[in-house]
Amino acid sequence: MIGTSFPEYVFIRISIFLLQYTTPICLVYLLTLTAVVGVGGALKSWTSKVAIGYSILDALYALFIYYPYSRRLKQAAEHPPLLPRAKRWALFIRCLDNVPDINSYLHMWFLKANESDIRIDNVREFISWAFFDRHTGNETAAELEELDEYLVEIKRRINYSLEPGRGKAKSLRLTLDEIEVRYRSVVWYFIIGIVDLLTHFQLSYRGFQYYAQPKPHSHSVIPVRLQSVFPKRRSVSQLSYWYRPHTAKDKLPLVFLHGIGVGLWPYTRYLSYLNETAVEDDQIGIIAVEYLPVSTRLTNAPLSHEEFLAQITLLLDAHGWEQFAVICHSYGSVLAGHMVKSPSLSPRIQSIILVDPVCILLHLPHVAYNFTRRKPRRANEYLLWYFASMDLGVAHCLARHFFWKDNIAWKEDLKQIVEKPSTDGGIDSANRLNKPRLRRVVVCLAQRDLIVDTPTVLQYLVNDGDWVSTDGVLGESSPVGTRQPVAKLEGDHFEHDGIEVIWFDGLDHAQIFDGKNTSARLAAATHRSCALSPAEIEAI
């Protein structure tokens, strides 16, 4: 993630312009050259030949690849089954109980509209999406009654009166709204291909082994991945990944789940640090999963969370990993959240590290608004907007395959190990005394995260009780519209109720992986999380 300086702003704006308008630039150049030296002279120039060739290539790419893929954006989302009414109400109340400021909550979900423009019918429309996954107008009598109950509860909590009727405000309804993207020329996918190869060489040099997707799946990825054409190894699942054998007897192996971006390239420094000084028989095993739908590539539709769990279980079983730790970054926290809530995988995850997690307090509007609706102003915001939010694959994944009710993770989900039902219909031995087993949890948060409201997430993780207003949390004012618990926090390391939080002062989203010192600090935290006690070693 770049910073917010003026030179970085100029660089990112020029980069976006060139990637978006490469072909028009080439055509303007050809027309200008022709006007100056004539058609014959223009055709003799090697630069004009390159411009013509590139323009033809980009036109073919747009005609046969980009626009056919973009048709998927018109398809409706296939929402998961609705929760039963009682569970839906319980989730609604739990969400409201974890809203620091209900007025600001509505303000941001309604794209920062004026309070006078947010009326009862607007809020009903928003709730209909948030908890029923649909437009208004097709509710049953029971659902209308339930919606009215939700409205009564919201009106009870806000400090102004919701007027009847419909105002001008429009709410953010991620899976129902039209999807907005920005074109990028074919040269962008050549750059991604080069980054792909650099990642391959770096990880191979560091002792990782590449497992390509099975042929039917690897051939559907654009740009074509050269390492998948004739690989030494193929994955037993639909997921490609990098593998490093586990040799340490007193540590857990590690599953790594990356975030939205260009794949594993930003994480190579961190992955290299993990075993940099370890001897041959003390290496932490690593499975670094490649989740291509969020890696700025054109791929098949993302896996449902049930399909993802099935596929990752296949590759874990193929390597015989019965117990392991998980580290995830950003969007990867959504995938990790499904893993810790899975009855089959949860007992196998003994430790989890979440870096810049988006799954915690996902009912708050910050992640959805900052990623998909914010108008960029600074360099880092333009980087996020064009290269992530407006990417064809990423936008499709988030707008048609990202369901907040499924993806949200509460701190209890992260801590408590879900026990498998035993063969006699009870619960396995560790939970027979109604004492749930707990896993180690580490959460790494960046102070200046441009996606996640990290001060609020921090306060949620390390405090209990009511939310009240404070200022100056962790050295600066909290984001406008948020409220925090009473406790004033200082320092960069916190522990509360089994959750360890590491605070990275002055850093933005993903910058934890950029610096040498912060990567080393994260690697040290990973080693602590993977370490096994003598009793745990004996149990294994």
N, C-alpha and C positions, 0 to 999 in steps of 0.2 A: 504494500500500500504506500503510495507516495504521500508527500506532505501537502502543505497549503501555501507554499511560497509562490511569489509571482512568476519566477522562472519555471516552476513546475506547472503552474496554470497555463502559461504560454505553450509549453511543450505538449501538454495533454490536449489542448484545444487544436493545435496544429495536427497532432497525430490523429485525432478523431476526424478532422476535415479531410485529411489525405486518405484515410481508410474508407470513408463514406463516399467520397467523390473522386476516386482514382480514375475511373473511366471518363467522366466528363472532363477532368483535367487533361487526360490524354487527347481527347477529341478537340478541345480548345487549342491545345498545342499544335495538333495536325492542321487545323484550319488556319491558325496564325502563320505556321511555316509555309503552307500552301499559298497564302496571300502574299507572302514576302518573296519567295523564290519560285513559285509556280508548282504545278503538280509534279513535273518531271524532277525538279530539284528536290522537292520534298521526299519523293520516293527513293532518292539516292542516299538519303541520310539514314545511318544505322539507328539513330534514336527514333526516327519516324517509324522504321520497321518494327522496333520494339514496342512502340506505342500502339501500332496497328495490331500486332500480335496479341498484346495484352488486352486491348479493347475487345477483340474477338473472343479471347478466352473468358473474360469476365462476363460477356454477354451470354455465352454458352452456359457458364456456371449459374447465372441468374435465371436463365430460361429453364434449365433442366434439373437444377438442384435447389437453389434458394427458394424460388417461388413455389415449386411443388411441396417443399417442406413447410412453407408458411401457411399452406392450406389447413394444416392441423390446428392453427390458432382459431379457426372458426368452429371447431368441434366443441360441443358442450362437455363439461367435466362429468365424470362418473363418480358421484359422491358415495362415500361409505354408507352402510345402513344407519338409519337414525337410532340414537340411543332411546331406550325406554323413557317414558315421561318422568318417572321418579329420578332416574340418573341424570336426565337432562336438566331438571330443576336443581338438583344438587350441584351440578357443574356450574350452572348459572350463578347460584349463590356463592360458590367458592370463588368464582372469577370476580364477582363484585366485592367480596370480602378482601380480595387482593388487588384492588384498584386504589392507588394512593389518593387520587383526586378524580371523582366521577365527572366533574365538569370538564376537566382537561381530557379525560378519557373520551367523552363524546366529541369534544372539539376536534381532536386529531382523527378519530374514526370518520368524522364528517369533513375531512380534508380542510380543517381549520376554518370552517364556516362560522358566521356570526350566530350567537345563541338564538337570536330572533328568527333565524332561518331554519332552525332545527325544531320541528314540531312533532306531534304525536305520530302522524302517519310516516314521517321520515324514520323515527326510531323503530316503529313497528316493522318497516321494510328492512332495516338493519338487523333486527333480532331474527326476522324470518330467514335471512341468509345465515347469520352466525350460528343459530341453533337448529334450523330446519333445512338448511342447504337449498333454498329455493326463493323464487320471486313471491311476492304477495299476490293474493287473488284466488288461490286454489286450496285454501285451508278448509279443513273439516270444522264442524261446530266445536269439537273438543279442542282442536288446535287454536281456534280463535279465542276460546276461553283461556287457554294456556298463555297465549300471547298477551292477553289483557293482564294476566297475573304478573308477567314479566314487566309490563309497562307500569303497573302499580308500584312494583318494587323499585324500579328506576326513579320514578317520580318521588318516591319517599326519600331517596338518598340525595338527589340533587338539591341545590339551594336556590333554584329559580323555578318558575312555573312553565311547564311545557304547554304551549298553546295547541288547541285542536287544529285538525286539518294538516295540510302539507306545505312546507316552506321550500325555499329555493335550494336548500342544502342537499348534497348528494353524498352518500356514504361510500366507504371503500368496501367493496364486496368482491374479494380477490378472485373467487372461482366462478363468479357470474359476470363480472365486468369484461368488456372487450379488452383484448391484449394489445399493448402497444410495443412495437419493436423499431429498431433503426437498422437500415441496410449496412452491411459491411462487405467490401469487395473481396474477390477471391484471394487477394494477396494476404488477407488476414489468416486464411486457413493454411497458406504456405508458412506463415510465421508460426502458427500453432504446430505444424508438422516439424519445424526445426526445433521448437521447444521440447516437443515429444522425444526427438532423438537425443537432445542434450540431457534430458532427464534419464533416458535409457542408459546412456554412456556413464553418467554420474553414479547411478544406483548399481549398475553392473560392476563398476570399479570398486564400489564399497562393499561388494560381496553379496548383493541381492540377486535372486533368481527371478526371472520374469515368467509369469504364467498368463498366456494369452487367452482371450475368449475363444470358445468353440467357433469353428468356421462360419456357420450361418450368422452368428452375431457379430464377429469381427469384421465381416465383409460389408456390414451395413453402417459402418462408422465413417464419417467425413470430417477431416481429411483422412485418407487411407493411412493406416499405421503400418509402416514398413516392418516393425518388429512383430507384427501379427501375421505377416504373409507366410514366413517359414520359421515359426518359433521352435525352440528346443522343447518347450513344455506347453501344454494347454490346460486350462482350468477345467475342473470337473463341474464347475457351475457357470452361470452366465456372466459372472464377474471376473474381469481381469485383475491381476494383483501382483505385487512384488513380495517375495518371500525370503526371509533370512532364517536359517535353522536355529533352533533353540538348544543351547548347550548348558546353560546355567542351572545348577541344581537348587539354588536358594532364591530364585526369582521366577516370576510369572512371565510367560511370553506375552506379546503385545499386539493387539489389533489396532491399526491406525485408519481413521476415516476422515478424509479431507473435506474442505469446504468448496464453495463455488469459486471458480477461477479457471486456471489453465492446467489443472490436474495436480500432480505431485511435485512439480518443479519448485514451488516456493518452500517446500518442506524438506528438501534434500539435505540442507545443512543440519537441521535438527535430527533427522533420521541417521545421519552420519555420526553425530555426537554421541548417540546412545551407546555405541560399542567401540568408541574411538580408543579407549585405553584398556579395554577388557582383554584378558587372555583368551586363548582358543576355547577353553572349556568353561568359560564364564560369560558367554554371549547371550544377550537377551534376544530371543526369537521375535521376528517381526513379520506380520502380514499387513502390508499397506495396500488397501483396496482402492482400485480405480473406479470411481462412480462417474462414468462418462456423460450422462445427461446434464450434469452441472459443471462440465469441464470445457465449456465453449466449443463444443463439437456438435455436429448434426448426427443424431443417433435415433434408435427406436425409442418409443415412449418409455418413460421411467418405470421401474418396477413398482408395483404396489408394496405396501409395507409387509404384507404376508409373503409376497414373492421374494422380497429382499431377505427376510428372515430365513426362508427356505434355502435360498442360494448361498448365503454366508454360512449357514449350518453345514452345507455340503463341503465347502472348502475347509472349514475348521475340522470337520471329521476326517477329511482326507489327510490332514497332517497330524491327526491324533491329539489335538489340543482339547483336553477335557476342562481345564481351568485356565483362565487368561485374564489379562487386564485390557482395558479399552482406552484409547486416547482419541479424541475427536475435535475437529475444529469447525466452528460456524455451522454451516448446513449439515456437516457430519454429526452434529449433536442430535439432529432429528433422527438420523439412522440409529445412533447409539441409544436414544431414548426408546425406540421400538425394541431394541435388544434387551434393555434392562427391564422392560415390562413384559417380555415374553416368558411364559412359564417354562419353556424348554431351554432357553439360553440364559435367563437371569441367574440360575444357580451356578452357572459356569463362570460368570463375571465376578471376580473377587475385588476388582478395583477399577475405578473410572476417573479419567481426567478430562475435563471439558474446557476447551480454550475458546474464548469469544462465543459462548453458546447462544444460539437463537431460540432454543426450545423452552427455556425457563421464562415463565410469565409471558408466554406467547399470546395470551389473550389481550395483552396491552397492545396499543396500536403502533408502537415505535418501529418494530421490525418490518411489518407490512408497509407502513407509510414511508419509512426512510429508504426502503429498498425499491419500492415500485411506484411511488407517487411524488416523492420530493423533487422539486425543481432544482437542479444542481446550480451551485454558485461558485464553490471553491474547487481546487484542482482534484482533491481526493473524491469529492462528490461527483465530478465529471467522470473520473476513472470508474467509479462504481456504477454510475448511470449507464454509460455507453458500453463498457466492456463486460458488464454483468447483467444489470437489470434489463437492458434493451437487446441482449443477445437472444437470437431466435430459440435456441434450445433451452436456455435458462428461463426465459419468460414463459415458455410453454410448460416447463416443469412446475414452476411456482403457481401459475394461474389456473392450471387444469389438473394438477396432481399433488397439490400441497393443501392438506386439510388440517386446519389448526386444532380441531378437537382431538384428532388422532395424534398430532405431532407435539402437543404440549406435554411438558414433563414437570411435575412438581418435585420439590426436594425429597419428599417421601419416596417417590418413584426411584430416584437416584440412589438413595441410601438402602432401602429395604430389598432384600433378595427374595424374589417371588419363588415360592417353593412349588415343586412339582407335586401333584396329587400322587399318593402312593397307590400300590396295586390294590390295597384293601379299601380305597376310597377316602383315606385320611390324608394327613400331611406328613411328609418325610420327617425323620426324627428331630432335626434341628428346630422345628417349629411346633413340636407336640406340646410344649409348655406355654404356648401363646407368646413366645419371645422371638420375634422375627430376627433372622440373621441380618447383619448389616455389612455392607461393603465399604471400602475406603473410597472417599469422594474428594477430589480436588477440582476446584473451579478457578480458572485463570481469567481475569477481567482487565481490560484496558481502559484507562481513565477517559480517553477522548474517542471512544468507539463511536463511529458515525452511523452505526446501524442499531446497536443494542443500547438501551438506557441502563448502562452499567451501574450507576449509583443506586438505582432502585433495585436492580437484581442483587447487588451486594447487600443492601439492607434487608431484603427478603431472606437471603441465605443465612445471615448472621444474627438476626433478631427474631423475636416472637412478639405477639401482641398487636396493639392498635397502631395505625399509621397516623403520625402527626407531622405538622410542618416544621422543617428546620432549614437553615441555610448554612453555607460553608462546609458542606460535606466533603471530606477528603481534600481540603485545600481550595476548593472553588465552589461557586454556587451551583446548585443542582440545575438540571435542564428545566426550562420554563414549563410550568404546569405540573411538575411532579411534587410529591410530598414524601417525606421520609420518617422512619421511626425516630423516637426520642434519642436513642444512643448516638453520640457523635463519635465517628471512627477516626482513628489516626494510625499511621504506619502503613505497611504494605503486606501484612500477613495476618490473617484472622482465622479463628477456629470456633465453631459453634455446633453443638449437637451432632458431632460426627462428620461435619463438612469443613474442609480446609479451603480457604479462599486466598489466592495470591493476587495482589493488586499491582498492576504495572502502570506506574505513574507516568503521565505524559504521552502514552502510546495510543495509537489508533487501532482500528480493527485490522487484524492480521499482522501487525508490526512486531508482535512477540516473536514471530519466526524470522524476522528480517535481520535482527542484530545478533552479533556473535555472543554478547553477554546474556541477552535475554533467551536465546536458544539454549545456551549452556545452563541457565537457571531452570528452564523448563525441563531439560534433560535430567538435571539433578532431582527435580520433583518426580519425574517419571521413575527414576531408579528407586526412590523411596516408596512409591506406590506399588512397584513390582516386587519389592523385597518380601520374602516369606519368613515368618517366625519359625523357630524349631518345631513348634507344635503343628504349624501348617505344613511344613515339609514332611513331617511324619505322617500326617493325614493323607497327603498325596501319595 
